Amino acid sequence: MKEIIAMHGWAGDSHQWSNWEKIFKCCDWEWQTGERGYKDISPHMPKWNQNSNQVKHKRVAICHSLGSHLMDKKVLHSATHVVLINSFSRFIPSGKEHRPVQMALNRMKDAINTPNERSMLKKFHTKAHKPNHIDVESIESNLLHISNSGRLRLKTDLIGLINSDSLPIGLNNCANVLIVNSEQDYILANQTKAKLAEDLINHLEVAPKIINLQDDGHSITKIKNIKKVKHWLEFDHAQNMVQPS
């Protein structure tokens, strides 16, 4: 059995995985998505198949950005493979970029549930997709239908992101981990990426592998890049595309 549980990041939703789901389901993967419920979708965190504890079964957690911290710790702990897409242990870098990043996040937090909320979220989603284009319909989908309870989760999760300083709770040190970094990520600082790799090396029994993508931003949208992740999961070591950390 091969199964996946995917978790979106801050201000996202489960619909962002539609292309991923199609690609993996075509190759007999079972696919489930977590949902934080910022908009008019009920919060939901799936569980692994109860028959998937055999040694030969792959239980893969795919997490985008804050998603690794939002995923249920028991689900994460039971994953045999973990894919961390533009993720982090500590979001705010400790070096010279600390102050501007901290200030920008505080402005975003203060904009939630104010007249500035819409423009803040529009700017965030546009920046998350750079250098790729995001169409108007997608932006509107991310701005509309945010519920009152969803706003509370938006603020709570952003505070959690601001205060993050360690690997997500539940990450098993026996898991095989793939770090997926976008070289044109306009959300994560380079020091933040380096800190994640350092923390994983110290935590895991087997060092993480890294894929560096040159033509995607914080949000992975290109089909060829989704297939790179699938290739690694199906063959474990794709030396032509995965570099040792």
C-alpha positions as CSV (number, residue, x, y, z in Angstrom):
1,M,0.0,0.0,0.0
2,K,1.1,3.5,-0.8
3,E,-0.7,6.4,0.8
4,I,-0.3,10.1,1.2
5,I,-1.7,12.7,3.6
6,A,-1.1,16.2,2.4
7,M,-1.4,19.4,4.5
8,H,-1.5,22.9,3.1
9,G,0.1,25.9,4.7
10,W,-1.0,29.3,6.1
11,A,-4.0,30.9,4.3
12,G,-4.2,27.9,1.9
13,D,-6.8,25.1,1.6
14,S,-7.1,21.5,0.5
15,H,-8.0,22.4,-3.1
16,Q,-4.4,23.5,-3.8
17,W,-3.5,19.8,-4.1
18,S,-5.8,19.0,-7.0
19,N,-3.0,18.5,-9.6
20,W,-0.9,16.5,-7.1
21,E,-3.8,14.2,-6.3
22,K,-4.5,13.5,-10.0
23,I,-0.8,12.6,-10.7
24,F,-0.4,10.3,-7.7
25,K,-3.8,8.6,-8.0
26,C,-2.9,7.6,-11.6
27,C,-0.1,5.6,-10.1
28,D,-2.2,3.8,-7.5
29,W,-1.4,6.0,-4.5
30,E,-4.1,6.5,-1.9
31,W,-4.5,10.3,-1.4
32,Q,-6.0,12.3,1.5
33,T,-5.8,16.0,2.3
34,G,-5.9,17.8,5.6
35,E,-8.0,21.0,5.8
36,R,-7.4,23.8,8.3
37,G,-10.8,25.5,7.5
38,Y,-9.9,29.1,7.0
39,K,-12.8,29.5,4.5
40,D,-16.2,27.8,4.2
41,I,-14.6,24.3,4.3
42,S,-14.9,22.3,7.6
43,P,-11.5,21.6,9.3
44,H,-10.4,18.0,8.8
45,M,-7.3,15.9,9.5
46,P,-7.4,12.4,8.0
47,K,-5.8,9.4,9.5
48,W,-3.7,6.6,8.0
49,N,-5.4,3.5,6.8
50,Q,-5.7,1.1,9.7
51,N,-4.2,-1.7,7.7
52,S,-1.1,0.4,6.6
53,N,1.3,-0.5,9.5
54,Q,3.1,-3.3,7.7
55,V,6.8,-2.8,7.0
56,K,6.4,-2.6,3.2
57,H,3.8,0.1,3.2
58,K,4.6,3.7,2.5
59,R,2.9,6.4,4.6
60,V,3.9,9.7,3.1
61,A,3.2,13.1,4.7
62,I,3.5,15.9,2.2
63,C,3.6,19.3,3.9
64,H,3.6,22.8,2.4
65,S,5.2,25.6,4.4
66,L,3.4,25.8,7.8
67,G,1.6,22.6,6.9
68,S,4.2,20.4,8.8
69,H,3.3,22.3,12.0
70,L,-0.4,22.1,11.3
71,M,-0.5,18.3,10.7
72,D,-1.6,16.1,13.5
73,K,1.5,15.0,15.4
74,K,0.4,11.3,15.6
75,V,-0.1,11.3,11.8
76,L,3.3,12.9,11.3
77,H,5.0,10.5,13.7
78,S,3.7,7.5,11.8
79,A,4.9,8.7,8.4
80,T,7.6,6.6,6.8
81,H,8.4,9.4,4.4
82,V,8.0,13.1,4.8
83,V,8.2,15.7,2.0
84,L,8.7,19.3,3.3
85,I,7.9,21.8,0.5
86,N,9.3,25.2,1.2
87,S,9.0,24.5,4.9
88,F,10.7,25.6,8.0
89,S,11.6,24.8,11.6
90,R,12.1,28.5,12.7
91,F,10.4,30.9,10.2
92,I,12.0,34.1,11.4
93,P,15.7,34.1,10.7
94,S,18.0,35.0,13.6
95,G,20.4,37.1,11.5
96,K,20.1,40.5,9.8
97,E,16.7,39.6,8.2
98,H,15.1,39.1,11.6
99,R,13.7,42.5,12.2
100,P,12.1,43.2,8.7
101,V,10.6,39.7,8.6
102,Q,9.2,40.1,12.2
103,M,7.7,43.5,11.3
104,A,6.1,42.3,8.1
105,L,4.5,39.3,9.9
106,N,3.2,41.6,12.6
107,R,1.6,43.9,10.0
108,M,-0.1,40.9,8.4
109,K,-1.4,39.7,11.8
110,D,-2.8,43.2,12.6
111,A,-4.5,43.3,9.2
112,I,-6.7,40.2,9.9
113,N,-10.4,41.1,10.5
114,T,-9.8,44.8,9.4
115,P,-10.5,46.6,6.1
116,N,-6.8,45.8,5.2
117,E,-7.3,42.1,5.3
118,R,-8.3,41.7,1.7
119,S,-5.3,43.6,0.3
120,M,-2.9,41.8,2.7
121,L,-4.1,38.3,1.6
122,K,-4.0,39.3,-2.1
123,K,-0.4,40.5,-1.7
124,F,0.5,37.3,0.2
125,H,-0.9,34.9,-2.4
126,T,0.6,36.9,-5.3
127,K,4.0,36.8,-3.6
128,A,3.6,33.1,-2.8
129,H,3.1,32.3,-6.5
130,K,6.0,34.5,-7.8
131,P,7.7,34.1,-10.2
132,N,4.6,32.4,-11.7
133,H,1.3,34.1,-12.4
134,I,-1.8,33.5,-10.3
135,D,-5.0,34.2,-12.1
136,V,-7.7,36.6,-10.7
137,E,-10.1,33.8,-10.1
138,S,-7.7,32.0,-7.8
139,I,-6.9,35.2,-5.9
140,E,-10.6,35.9,-5.4
141,S,-11.1,32.3,-4.2
142,N,-8.5,32.9,-1.5
143,L,-10.0,36.2,-0.4
144,L,-13.7,35.3,-0.3
145,H,-15.7,33.1,2.1
146,I,-13.3,33.4,5.0
147,S,-15.4,32.6,8.1
148,N,-15.2,34.2,11.5
149,S,-13.9,31.0,12.9
150,G,-11.5,30.9,10.0
151,R,-10.2,34.3,10.8
152,L,-9.4,33.2,14.3
153,R,-7.5,30.3,12.9
154,L,-5.7,32.6,10.5
155,K,-4.5,34.7,13.3
156,T,-3.7,31.8,15.7
157,D,-1.7,30.0,13.0
158,L,0.2,33.2,12.0
159,I,1.2,33.7,15.7
160,G,2.3,30.1,15.7
161,L,4.4,30.8,12.6
162,I,5.9,33.9,14.2
163,N,6.8,31.9,17.3
164,S,8.1,28.8,15.5
165,D,11.6,27.8,16.6
166,S,11.9,24.1,16.2
167,L,11.0,21.1,14.0
168,P,7.3,20.2,13.9
169,I,6.1,18.1,16.9
170,G,5.9,14.4,16.0
171,L,8.5,14.2,13.3
172,N,9.9,10.7,13.6
173,N,13.7,10.5,13.5
174,C,13.5,7.3,11.5
175,A,11.5,8.9,8.7
176,N,13.0,9.4,5.2
177,V,12.8,13.2,4.6
178,L,12.9,15.1,1.4
179,I,13.3,18.9,1.5
180,V,11.9,20.7,-1.6
181,N,13.2,24.2,-1.9
182,S,12.3,26.8,-4.5
183,E,15.2,29.0,-5.5
184,Q,12.8,31.8,-6.3
185,D,10.8,31.6,-3.1
186,Y,9.8,35.1,-2.1
187,I,8.4,34.0,1.3
188,L,11.2,32.1,3.0
189,A,14.6,33.6,3.8
190,N,17.6,31.6,2.7
191,Q,18.7,31.4,6.4
192,T,15.4,29.9,7.2
193,K,15.9,27.1,4.6
194,A,19.4,26.5,6.0
195,K,18.2,26.3,9.5
196,L,15.6,23.6,8.6
197,A,18.3,21.5,6.9
198,E,20.6,21.8,9.9
199,D,17.8,20.9,12.4
200,L,16.9,17.8,10.3
201,I,20.4,16.6,10.1
202,N,20.7,16.8,13.9
203,H,17.3,15.1,14.4
204,L,17.2,12.3,11.7
205,E,19.0,9.0,11.7
206,V,19.4,9.4,7.9
207,A,20.3,12.8,6.5
208,P,17.5,14.5,4.5
209,K,17.7,14.7,0.7
210,I,17.2,18.0,-1.1
211,I,15.6,19.0,-4.4
212,N,16.2,22.6,-5.5
213,L,13.7,23.9,-8.0
214,Q,14.7,26.8,-10.2
215,D,11.4,27.8,-11.8
216,D,8.8,27.7,-9.1
217,G,8.1,29.9,-6.1
218,H,6.8,29.3,-2.6
219,S,3.8,27.6,-4.1
220,I,4.7,24.6,-6.3
221,T,2.5,24.7,-9.4
222,K,4.5,23.1,-12.3
223,I,3.5,19.5,-13.2
224,K,7.2,18.6,-13.9
225,N,8.1,19.5,-10.3
226,I,5.3,17.5,-8.8
227,K,6.5,14.5,-10.8
228,K,10.0,15.0,-9.4
229,V,8.6,14.5,-5.9
230,K,6.7,11.5,-7.0
231,H,9.8,10.0,-8.6
232,W,11.8,10.3,-5.4
233,L,9.0,8.7,-3.4
234,E,8.7,5.8,-5.8
235,F,12.4,5.2,-6.2
236,D,13.7,6.6,-2.9
237,H,17.0,7.7,-4.4
238,A,16.9,9.6,-7.7
239,Q,20.5,10.6,-8.0
240,N,20.0,12.7,-11.1
241,M,17.7,15.1,-9.3
242,V,18.3,14.7,-5.6
243,Q,21.3,16.1,-4.0
244,P,22.7,14.9,-0.6
245,S,22.4,17.7,2.0
